[in-house]
Amino acid sequence: MRLSWSNQKDIAAALVTAHPECDRLSLSHESLLDLIVSLPDFEDAAVPPQPECLDHILWTWMRLADSGGDVNGGEPQERCGT
C-alpha cells in the first residue's frame, strides 16, 4: 500500500507495526518525521502539508497501539528516533 500524507491512519498503523517498542511520548516532531519518511511504503514529500499532520499521526499511532492491549508485553519502551 502506498503511504502518503492523506493516509494518516495508515501511516499510524504502519508505525505500530514497524516500531512497536518506540516510546512515542519522547518523540520530537523531527524524529517522528524521520520515522514516517523511512517507512518502506511512504512515497510522498518529506514535509507534511500542515504541521498538524504530525500531531494527528502521533495521536492515532498512540490510540492504535493502546487499543491492542499491552503492545510491549510489559517490557519498557525503547527510545527511538531521538
Secondary structure, DSSP 8 states (H G I E B T S, - for coil): --B-TT-HHHHHHHHHHH-TTB-GGG--HHHHHHHHHTSTTB-S-SS-SSTHHHHHHHHHHHHHHHHTS-TTTT---B----
